[in-house]
Amino acid sequence: MVKIKNAVNNDLKGVFFDYGGVLEDLEYNEKSFHRGVSVLRDILKMHEIEINFDVLVVMLKAGQEEYSNWYKSNDFRELPNEKLWSLFFLKDLCREKSVKDRVYALSDELSSIYEYYLYRRRPVQDVKMVIKTLFHAGYVLALISNTISKTLIPERMKKYGIDIYFSATVLSVNFGFRKPRREIFFAALKKTGLGADNCIYIGDTHSRDIEGSRNAGFGKSVLFKSGLTAEKDRDYNSRFKPDLTLQKLSDLYQILR
């Protein structure tokens, strides 16, 4: 049986996680993405919005890059899904008002489908065991994630049987700002009632997770290297260093012994 220090006897009281790359392993997969494009195309067609498959692929990839550049230039604001799809992903189609209205109505569903199929997904090794161990040792667990889907992460956490152990979940799509904005970290802290200096944060990027949790004053900022870390941190000049780098999630036990 794993032995870790009980939260009552530790200065650290809360363990906060990123989702993608930390609790769920993500791997970009072109075949999966194309399956998602087919699903999106079928949904649009059902609502009398016709578009060629290859054209939709180009629109989505261009829209994603344009949106990424936009939020980085606008204080990491997260737009509502209606604006995301009408101004970026499907902006050429939405020049026609009747199409724009239909896209508005579908936008939450489109975001969940897009994000689900963008990556090949599987739980990280020992995720449920680690989460249960921390919970039963008295640690408050919370999650902070950048996501355009309102439902995907809650559904995936429920699928893996870990949702019941979390006291707070803050998603950028609901909050209106993305990491590394420290406000999204403060929002999660407020939900748990804990002070930042009594919490540890685990994420898979320097640019979003380490920088954000450092600026929010977390007691420890930990990097969990994922298959997407290098891509997500591309062109980032790392000013902030993690206290520790994990190779697997169960390495967390070393911090809490």
C-alpha positions in Angstrom: 0.0 0.0 0.0 1.2 3.5 -0.9 2.2 5.6 2.1 1.8 9.4 1.8 1.5 12.1 4.4 -2.0 12.9 5.4 -3.1 16.4 4.5 -3.8 17.2 8.2 0.0 16.8 8.8 1.1 18.6 5.7 1.4 22.3 4.8 0.1 21.3 1.3 -3.7 20.8 1.5 -4.8 20.9 -2.1 -3.7 19.2 -5.3 -4.8 21.0 -8.5 -4.5 19.4 -11.9 -4.5 20.3 -15.6 -6.6 17.8 -17.6 -5.3 17.0 -21.1 -1.7 15.7 -20.9 -1.9 15.1 -17.1 -5.0 13.0 -16.3 -5.7 12.0 -19.9 -2.9 11.2 -22.4 -3.5 13.0 -25.7 -1.9 12.3 -29.0 -2.6 14.2 -32.1 -3.9 11.8 -34.8 -4.8 12.8 -38.3 -7.1 9.8 -38.8 -9.0 10.7 -35.7 -9.2 14.3 -36.7 -10.6 13.4 -40.1 -13.2 11.2 -38.5 -14.3 14.2 -36.5 -14.4 16.3 -39.6 -16.8 13.7 -41.1 -19.0 13.9 -38.0 -19.0 17.7 -38.1 -19.8 17.7 -41.8 -22.8 15.3 -41.3 -24.2 17.5 -38.5 -23.9 20.6 -40.6 -25.5 18.8 -43.5 -28.4 17.7 -41.3 -29.0 21.5 -40.7 -28.8 22.3 -44.3 -25.3 23.6 -44.2 -23.4 22.0 -47.1 -19.6 22.0 -47.2 -16.9 19.9 -49.0 -14.9 17.6 -46.6 -11.5 18.9 -47.8 -12.7 22.5 -47.6 -13.9 21.9 -44.0 -10.5 20.4 -43.0 -8.8 23.6 -44.3 -11.3 25.9 -42.6 -10.9 24.1 -39.2 -7.1 24.1 -39.2 -6.9 27.7 -40.3 -9.6 28.7 -37.8 -7.7 27.0 -34.9 -4.5 28.8 -35.8 -6.2 32.1 -36.2 -8.1 31.8 -32.9 -4.9 30.8 -31.1 -3.2 33.9 -32.4 -6.2 35.9 -31.4 -6.4 34.9 -27.8 -2.7 35.3 -27.3 -3.0 38.9 -28.5 -6.1 39.5 -26.4 -5.0 38.7 -22.8 -5.9 35.0 -23.2 -9.7 35.6 -23.4 -11.8 32.6 -24.2 -14.7 33.4 -26.5 -18.1 31.9 -26.2 -18.6 29.0 -28.7 -21.0 31.0 -30.8 -18.3 33.5 -31.6 -15.6 30.9 -31.9 -17.4 29.1 -34.7 -18.9 32.1 -36.4 -15.8 34.3 -36.3 -13.0 31.7 -36.7 -13.8 28.1 -37.5 -16.7 28.6 -39.9 -16.4 32.3 -40.6 -16.7 32.0 -44.4 -20.0 30.1 -44.1 -21.3 32.5 -41.5 -21.3 35.5 -43.8 -24.9 34.5 -44.5 -27.1 35.3 -41.5 -29.3 32.3 -41.7 -26.3 30.0 -41.6 -24.8 32.0 -38.8 -27.9 31.6 -36.7 -27.8 27.8 -37.2 -24.1 27.6 -36.4 -24.9 29.6 -33.2 -27.4 27.1 -32.1 -25.0 24.2 -32.8 -21.9 25.7 -31.5 -21.6 23.9 -28.1 -22.2 20.5 -29.8 -19.6 21.4 -32.6 -17.0 22.3 -30.0 -17.4 19.0 -28.1 -17.1 16.9 -31.2 -14.2 18.9 -32.5 -12.2 18.6 -29.3 -13.0 14.9 -28.8 -11.8 13.9 -32.2 -8.8 16.2 -32.3 -6.7 13.7 -30.3 -6.4 10.0 -29.6 -7.4 9.8 -25.9 -6.6 7.4 -23.1 -6.2 7.7 -19.3 -2.7 8.2 -18.0 -1.2 5.3 -16.1 -2.6 4.8 -12.6 -4.8 7.9 -12.8 -7.7 6.5 -10.7 -5.4 5.0 -8.1 -3.5 8.2 -7.7 -6.6 10.3 -7.4 -8.2 8.0 -4.9 -5.0 7.8 -2.8 -4.8 11.6 -2.6 -8.5 12.0 -1.8 -8.4 9.4 1.0 -5.3 11.1 2.4 -7.4 14.2 2.9 -6.2 16.4 0.0 -8.7 18.7 -1.7 -8.6 18.0 -5.5 -9.4 20.5 -8.2 -9.0 20.8 -11.9 -8.3 23.8 -14.2 -8.3 23.3 -17.9 -8.3 25.3 -21.2 -11.1 23.8 -23.3 -13.7 24.9 -25.8 -16.1 22.1 -24.8 -18.5 22.5 -21.8 -19.1 18.8 -21.5 -16.2 16.7 -22.8 -13.9 16.9 -19.7 -16.7 16.3 -17.2 -17.9 13.3 -19.3 -14.4 11.9 -19.5 -13.7 12.3 -15.8 -17.0 10.4 -15.1 -16.0 7.7 -17.6 -12.7 7.1 -15.7 -14.5 7.2 -12.3 -12.6 10.2 -10.9 -15.1 13.0 -11.1 -16.5 12.2 -7.6 -13.2 13.0 -6.0 -12.9 16.6 -7.2 -14.1 19.6 -5.2 -13.8 22.1 -8.0 -13.6 22.1 -11.8 -12.9 25.3 -13.7 -13.0 25.3 -17.5 -11.9 28.2 -19.6 -15.0 28.0 -21.8 -17.1 28.8 -18.8 -14.8 31.2 -17.1 -14.0 33.4 -20.1 -10.2 33.4 -19.8 -7.5 30.8 -20.5 -4.4 29.8 -18.6 -1.9 31.3 -18.0 -4.2 34.1 -16.7 -3.9 33.9 -13.0 -7.6 34.7 -12.5 -8.6 31.2 -13.6 -6.4 29.8 -10.9 -7.9 32.2 -8.4 -11.4 31.0 -9.4 -10.5 27.4 -8.6 -8.9 28.4 -5.3 -12.0 30.3 -4.3 -14.2 27.3 -4.9 -12.0 25.2 -2.6 -11.5 27.8 0.0 -7.8 27.1 0.1 -4.9 29.6 -0.1 -2.5 29.2 -3.1 0.5 28.7 -0.9 -1.1 25.6 0.5 -1.6 24.0 -2.9 0.4 22.2 -5.6 -0.4 22.5 -9.3 0.4 19.9 -11.9 0.3 20.7 -15.6 2.1 19.7 -18.8 3.2 23.1 -20.1 5.6 25.9 -19.0 3.7 28.5 -21.0 0.2 27.9 -19.5 0.6 25.8 -16.3 3.9 26.7 -14.7 3.7 30.4 -15.6 0.0 30.6 -14.5 0.4 28.7 -11.2 3.6 30.7 -10.3 1.8 34.0 -10.9 -1.1 32.8 -8.8 1.2 32.0 -5.9 0.9 28.2 -5.7 3.2 26.6 -3.1 4.6 24.2 -5.7 4.4 24.2 -9.5 5.0 20.8 -11.1 5.5 19.8 -14.7 4.2 16.5 -16.0 5.8 16.0 -19.3 3.3 14.8 -21.9 3.5 14.0 -25.6 2.2 17.5 -26.3 4.5 19.5 -24.0 7.0 20.4 -26.7 4.4 21.5 -29.2 2.3 23.5 -26.7 5.5 25.3 -25.5 6.8 25.9 -29.0 8.3 29.4 -29.3 7.8 30.0 -25.6 10.7 31.6 -23.7 10.4 29.9 -20.4 10.8 32.4 -17.6 9.3 30.1 -15.0 10.8 26.8 -13.8 8.9 24.0 -12.2 9.8 22.8 -8.7 9.8 19.3 -10.0 9.2 17.4 -13.2 7.2 14.1 -13.1 7.7 11.3 -15.5 4.6 9.5 -14.3 1.6 10.6 -12.2 2.4 8.3 -9.3 5.7 10.3 -8.8 3.5 12.7 -7.0 3.8 10.4 -4.0 7.4 11.5 -3.6 6.3 15.1 -3.0 3.7 14.1 -0.3 5.7 11.7 1.8 
